[in-house]
Structures are given as C-alpha cells and as structure tokens.
Amino acid sequence: MPTPNPRFSTRERFQAALDQLVEQVQADRHILAGVLCGSLSHDDVYDKSDIDLVLICADDKKMKGHGVSLVVDDINIHTSITPRSDFKKSIEGAERNSFQHTVYAKSTLLFTKDPTIQTLFEQIHHIGARDTQMQLLKSGCGAAYSLYKARKWFELRGDLELTSLWMLYAATSLAQIEAGLAGEIIGREVIPQGQRLNPELFSVIYEDLLNKKKTKKAVGLALETAESYLQKKARHLFQPVLDFLRSQGDGCSATVIDHHFERNHGVGNAVGACEYLSDLGIIEKVSTPVRLTTRSQLEVDELAFFYDGDE
C-alpha cells in the first residue's frame, strides 16, 4: 500500500489522484466525458473520503452501464461507466431538485469530447416552475407527516425525546421548503441552507433542540413554531392538490388522489396533504361509495375530499 505524500494537504492529494486518473481516461477514445460528483466537487474532503466519478462512454449495444471502484494513491474512486444515451435520458428525465438532479447540479464537468454533453450541463442548473411546485408539495407532505407524529408524542406521551426526533425530521423538510422557495438547488445536507435562509426559524426548531436542555416549554415552542410556519405556507405548498380537487368537482376518493399524484408527479402520500388541509378548514373531508371487490354487491364509504375553490 503506497504511503500518502506528507507534503500535500488532504484536498491536494485527492485532486492530484483525480487529475492522474482523468489524464489516463482521456486517452481512451471510448470515454467521451468525465463528471466529478460528491464532496470533492462542491464541498470538502477528509482522509476517509472517497471520490465519486461518472465516465460517459460511447453507446455500445454490447455494454450496459456499470460501476467499478478504482484506486489512485490509496484513494478510492467509485466510478460509474454510463453510455451517452443513458446519461442523456437520466438528465432529461430527472425532475429538477430530485435527488438525481441535485447530484448532477452540484457536479463538475471535468472534460468532454461531445458538445451535446456540454449543452446538457448548461441546462441542468435551470429549475422550472413546475419542478419547484412539485418539490414544494413533496416537502410539504413530509413536513406535515413529521409534525403530526411530533404532536402525537408530545400530547399522548409527553415524550420529549421522540417529539424532538420527529421535529428534526420536520426540520429537514422545512429546510427543503426554504431552499425551494429561494430558487436554490436542494443539497443532500439541506439543513445548513435552511439555517442561512431563515436563521430565526431554525434557531428555534433545530439548534435549540440539539444544543439546549429539552424541556416541555422549549420543545412545545419548537413544535408550535414549525406548525405555524407550515400553516402560513399551506396554500402555496399544496396548490397542486387544491387545483386537482377543484378540477374533480365532486368529492374525490383517496385512491384517485394518491394514484394521480404518484403516477403523474412521483409524489407519495398526497392524501396526507389532504388530511392536513382539511384540518386547517381549507378543504372538506367527505366520503364516496366504493365496492371492496369487483364481485361485491355491498358498498361502503371511502375517504374523499372536496374543494370548491372558495377562499
């Protein structure tokens, strides 16, 4: 095993290892581009880090995308070998601010022999209005669910530890909301973005829960603050749900709602958003008849929701 060069800082070692590998792979005529992902691209590294690299290769019917772990100067370089057509599909098909989009949005194009790949990278930092709207809906659903859980443990058991745990989950969703509203790319570690964008909110719902003694008063304040924040933004966050319910006219069943948002937008638990909106009095909870099997004669009531658009 080679000994790391003590003259270099950790980042310099990692950069030198990457440069050495890039120089090698550029000589391969089948490799069209190299993309650096992960911490070395947009953050910092330490001695136990590794390098994430995507190498885009020419299309070949005999070869599928695969991964290989390379090593240079005792530094692991986890490398994805991706055909050009697959890479193009993954970029064009990824919702903005989805996990896949975020990975590439914070990546670095190291080199390319194909101008179309350069064009894709120039477009990837654009976040469309529809993508932002769906991201806000997903994050809103996540926040509402976590806050319901936090409220349950706070009131039912008075368990400050479990309440705080669910509050931390909610803080991640609220940080995503702050980043989305600001038009920023959402990072995997999004809490620092939330702290920067809304320091007053995250001081109460995140920092105090981690750094101070958990008292009923402090945890209750954090919960109320987060709930108030979400309530004020509810109509904006859940506008796609309101638009869909309005378009349905009569009461829309939970099955139809979940199916629509999961299939068309990749948003799960849209019914949870409806429950939240009904608790706020924005929409009405109703029921619709349903038969449990195709052969059933008996009808039972299924959960449904109604919205007529009145403010």
Sequence and secondary structure as in RCSB ss.txt:
>XXXX:A:sequence
MPTPNPRFSTRERFQAALDQLVEQVQADRHILAGVLCGSLSHDDVYDKSDIDLVLICADDKKMKGHGVSLVVDDI
NIHTSITPRSDFKKSIEGAERNSFQHTVYAKSTLLFTKDPTIQTLFEQIHHIGARDTQMQLLKSGCGAAYSLYKA
RKWFELRGDLELTSLWMLYAATSLAQIEAGLAGEIIGREVIPQGQRLNPELFSVIYEDLLNKKKTKKAVGLALET
AESYLQKKARHLFQPVLDFLRSQGDGCSATVIDHHFERNHGVGNAVGACEYLSDLGIIEKVSTPVRLTTRSQLEV
DELAFFYDGDE
>XXXX:A:secstr
     TTS HHHHHHHHHHHHHHHHTT TTEEEEEEESHHHHS   TT  EEEEEEE   TT   EEEEEEETTE
EEEEEEEEHHHHHHHHHHS TTSHHHHHHHT EEEEES HHHHHHHHHTT   HHHHHHHHHHHHHHHHHHHHHH
HHIIIII  HHHHHHHHHHHHHHHHHHHHHHTT    SS HHHHHHH HHHHIIIIIHHHHS   HHHHHHHHHH
HHHHHHHTHHHHTHHHHHHHHHH S EEHHHHHHHHHHHH    HHHHHHHHHHTTSSEEEEEEE SSTT    E
EEEEEE     
